[in-house]
């Protein structure tokens, strides 16, 4: 089968052409676009078709948001995707929508060792369910049920569950964010915008002012999260270091929460650009400290392998595999 595949996210949208043959999937003609540069999803599809010259009968689209009745209102974009409308607009014979993290979960079992970076080896003999978590523009989560011989992916919206503080500092963080947002989900602290929220909290908590270079980033609407992460990696801003130390600990805690709920002895996969760009920080210890911090379940958590997905086409591979399964 030859089909158009897409990965529609709050920051970027990627397209490609997938060629499926049995259990194998190959991606070609891949291109990425800034999502915010397009008013509608139809416009960005038209742009890709014009750039690539492709002509496919089928499409499988991974979308950052809940999919119900072949329709999705993107969580961090003003777009509504409707599979029937997309079929009619572009003349496709069939279109399938799938949650973006469910697509990653469909793609994860296809990955080779070189597509993954190990954070914790776990118990090589363990078998069972697995899960995927990805901090990016939002916080996506999905599960993989193990039936004894194969994994079956399913979507969740776990990133929108309520944030739970664990100490006085985090209670102060919760109070700070409640004053701004009302309800505080895990996505408010474990995501790109979450890094910016944590940095803002520490400015208030320490009654500090951002340095001139950071003030310029904020005032010009730049990527505060990327600036904080880079400054922390360069060890040139103590407040940025404090922000990233808390961020990775919270990321590890919520990844562990997800793994514990799914009994993920088959492994935990970290997707998204933040994990990929901050591998060194994830390996420093704070992430696993948060991941293992599960009281009486600590020994169980150590049996679970934790790996970062390095393969950027994983959502596209998973979307194609999902379509083939239908």
C-alpha positions in Angstrom: 0.0 0.0 0.0 1.1 3.5 -0.8 -0.4 6.3 1.3 0.1 9.9 2.6 1.0 10.0 6.2 1.1 13.0 8.5 2.1 14.0 12.0 0.1 17.1 13.0 1.5 18.8 16.1 1.0 22.1 17.8 4.4 23.4 16.7 5.2 21.5 13.5 3.4 19.3 11.0 5.3 16.5 9.1 4.2 14.7 6.0 5.6 11.8 4.0 4.6 9.0 1.7 4.5 5.6 3.3 5.1 2.3 1.4 3.8 -0.7 3.4 4.7 -4.3 2.6 3.6 -6.8 5.2 5.1 -5.7 8.4 7.6 -3.3 6.7 7.1 0.4 6.3 9.3 2.9 4.4 8.9 6.6 4.4 9.9 8.9 1.5 9.2 12.5 0.4 9.2 13.7 4.1 8.7 17.4 4.7 8.1 19.6 7.8 6.1 22.8 8.1 5.4 25.3 11.0 1.8 24.5 11.9 1.0 28.1 13.0 1.8 29.4 9.5 -1.4 27.9 8.2 -5.0 28.9 9.0 -6.5 25.5 8.3 -5.3 21.9 8.0 -6.5 21.8 4.4 -4.1 24.6 3.5 -1.1 22.7 4.9 -2.0 19.6 2.9 -2.4 21.6 -0.2 1.1 23.0 0.4 2.6 19.6 0.8 1.0 18.2 -2.3 2.2 21.2 -4.3 5.8 20.8 -2.9 6.0 17.1 -3.3 3.8 16.4 -6.4 2.5 13.2 -4.7 -0.8 11.5 -5.6 -2.1 8.9 -3.1 -5.4 7.2 -2.7 -5.2 6.8 1.0 -4.1 8.9 4.0 -3.3 8.2 7.7 -3.0 11.3 9.9 -1.6 11.3 13.4 -3.1 14.3 15.3 -2.3 15.9 18.6 -5.7 15.6 20.2 -8.5 13.1 21.0 -10.0 11.4 18.0 -13.7 10.5 18.1 -16.0 9.4 15.3 -13.4 10.1 12.7 -13.0 13.7 13.9 -10.5 15.6 16.0 -10.3 19.1 17.4 -6.5 19.6 17.7 -5.6 20.4 21.3 -3.0 23.2 20.6 -4.1 24.4 17.2 -7.3 26.1 15.9 -7.9 23.2 13.5 -10.7 20.7 13.2 -9.9 17.6 11.2 -12.7 15.5 9.9 -11.8 12.4 7.9 -14.9 12.5 5.7 -14.3 16.1 4.8 -10.7 15.4 4.0 -11.7 12.5 1.8 -14.1 14.8 -0.1 -11.8 17.7 -0.4 -8.8 15.8 -1.7 -10.4 12.9 -3.4 -8.9 10.2 -1.1 -10.5 6.8 -1.2 -9.9 6.4 2.5 -8.6 8.6 5.4 -7.9 7.5 9.0 -7.2 9.8 11.9 -5.3 8.5 14.9 -4.1 10.2 18.1 -0.4 11.3 17.6 0.9 9.3 20.7 -1.2 6.3 19.7 0.7 6.5 16.3 4.0 6.6 18.2 2.9 3.6 20.1 2.0 1.8 16.8 5.5 2.7 15.5 7.5 1.9 18.6 7.6 -1.9 18.1 9.1 -1.4 14.7 12.1 0.5 16.0 15.6 -1.0 15.8 18.2 -0.7 18.6 19.9 2.2 16.8 16.6 4.1 16.8 16.6 4.3 20.6 18.8 5.8 23.4 18.7 3.9 26.6 18.2 5.8 29.9 17.7 2.7 32.1 18.2 -0.9 30.9 15.5 -2.5 33.1 15.2 -6.3 33.3 15.9 -7.8 29.9 13.7 -10.8 30.7 10.6 -8.7 31.5 7.7 -8.9 29.1 4.4 -7.1 29.3 2.6 -3.9 28.6 4.5 -0.8 27.5 3.8 2.9 27.3 4.8 6.1 25.5 5.1 9.6 26.9 6.2 12.7 25.0 6.7 16.2 26.2 6.6 18.8 23.4 4.0 21.5 22.7 1.8 19.4 25.0 2.2 16.2 27.0 1.1 13.1 25.1 0.7 9.6 26.5 -0.4 6.3 25.1 -0.3 2.6 26.1 0.6 -0.7 24.5 -1.3 -3.7 25.7 0.6 -7.0 25.6 -1.6 -10.0 24.7 1.2 -12.6 25.2 2.6 -12.4 21.7 2.2 -8.8 20.4 1.5 -5.3 21.5 -1.7 -3.4 20.7 -1.6 0.4 20.9 -4.3 2.6 22.4 -4.7 6.3 23.0 -5.0 8.2 26.3 -5.3 11.8 27.3 -3.3 11.2 30.5 -1.2 14.4 30.1 -4.3 16.4 31.1 -4.7 14.6 34.5 -4.1 16.8 37.6 -0.6 17.7 38.7 0.3 16.4 42.2 3.0 18.2 44.2 5.4 16.2 46.3 7.1 18.8 48.5 6.9 22.4 49.7 8.5 23.8 46.6 6.1 22.0 44.4 3.1 23.1 46.5 4.3 26.7 46.0 4.5 25.9 42.2 1.0 24.5 42.2 -0.3 27.7 44.0 1.5 29.9 41.5 0.1 28.0 38.5 -3.5 27.8 40.0 -3.6 31.6 40.2 -2.8 31.7 36.5 -4.6 28.7 35.0 -7.2 27.6 37.6 -6.8 23.8 37.2 -3.2 22.6 36.8 -2.6 19.5 34.7 0.7 17.7 34.2 0.9 19.3 30.8 1.3 22.7 32.5 4.7 21.6 33.9 6.0 18.8 31.7 6.0 20.3 28.2 7.7 23.1 26.3 5.3 25.7 27.7 5.8 23.9 31.0 9.5 24.8 31.0 8.5 28.4 30.5 6.0 28.1 33.4 8.6 26.7 35.7 11.1 29.4 34.8 8.5 32.1 35.5 7.7 30.5 38.8 11.3 30.5 39.9 11.6 34.2 38.9 8.7 34.9 41.3 9.8 32.5 43.9 13.3 34.0 44.2 12.1 37.6 43.5 14.6 37.6 40.6 14.7 39.3 37.2 15.6 37.6 34.0 19.0 38.5 32.4 18.9 40.9 29.5 19.3 38.2 26.9 16.4 36.2 28.4 14.2 39.3 28.7 14.8 39.9 25.0 13.7 36.3 24.1 10.5 36.7 26.2 9.7 40.2 24.9 10.1 39.1 21.3 8.0 36.0 21.7 10.9 33.6 21.2 11.2 30.1 22.4 11.7 30.5 26.2 11.9 26.8 26.8 14.7 26.3 24.3 16.6 29.3 25.7 16.3 28.0 29.3 17.4 24.5 28.3 20.4 25.8 26.4 21.5 28.2 29.1 21.2 25.3 31.6 23.2 23.0 29.4 25.9 25.7 29.2 25.7 26.2 33.0 25.5 30.0 32.5 22.2 30.7 34.3 21.6 29.3 37.8 17.9 29.9 37.5 17.8 28.0 34.2 19.7 25.1 35.8 17.2 25.1 38.7 14.3 25.1 36.2 15.7 22.2 34.2 16.6 20.2 37.2 12.9 20.4 38.4 11.6 19.8 34.9 13.4 16.5 34.4 12.5 15.3 37.9 8.8 16.1 37.2 9.1 14.4 33.8 10.5 11.3 35.4 7.8 11.3 38.1 5.0 11.5 35.6 6.6 9.0 33.2 6.8 6.7 36.3 3.2 7.4 37.1 2.2 6.3 33.6 4.4 3.2 33.7 3.0 2.2 37.0 -0.6 2.6 35.9 0.2 0.5 32.7 2.4 -2.0 34.6 4.9 -1.3 31.8 7.3 -4.2 32.2 7.6 -4.2 28.4 9.3 -0.8 28.5 8.7 2.9 28.6 9.4 5.0 25.5 10.1 8.8 25.6 9.1 10.6 22.4 9.0 14.2 21.4 11.7 16.8 20.7 12.4 17.8 24.3 13.7 14.4 25.3 15.7 14.2 22.1 17.3 17.6 22.6 18.0 17.1 26.3 19.4 13.6 26.5 22.3 14.6 28.6 20.0 16.2 31.2 17.7 13.1 31.3 20.8 11.0 32.0 22.1 13.2 34.9 20.0 11.4 37.5 17.0 13.6 38.2 14.7 11.9 35.7 15.3 8.4 37.0 15.1 9.7 40.6 11.6 10.9 39.8 10.8 7.7 37.8 11.9 5.3 40.6 10.3 7.4 43.4 7.2 5.1 43.9 7.6 4.0 47.5 6.9 0.3 47.8 6.9 -0.1 44.1 10.4 1.1 43.6 11.8 -2.3 42.9 9.1 -2.9 40.3 10.0 0.4 38.6 13.6 -0.7 38.2 12.5 -3.7 36.1 11.1 -1.3 33.4 13.4 -0.3 30.6 13.3 3.4 29.7 14.4 4.5 26.2 14.3 7.7 24.2 13.0 7.5 20.6 15.6 8.8 18.2 13.8 8.0 15.0 12.0 11.2 13.9 9.6 9.3 11.6 8.1 7.1 14.3 4.7 8.8 14.2 4.6 8.5 10.4 5.6 4.8 10.6 3.0 4.2 13.3 0.2 6.0 11.3 1.0 3.8 8.3 1.0 0.7 10.5 -2.3 1.8 12.0 -3.8 2.3 8.5 -2.6 -1.2 7.4 -4.3 -2.7 10.5 -7.6 -1.2 9.5 
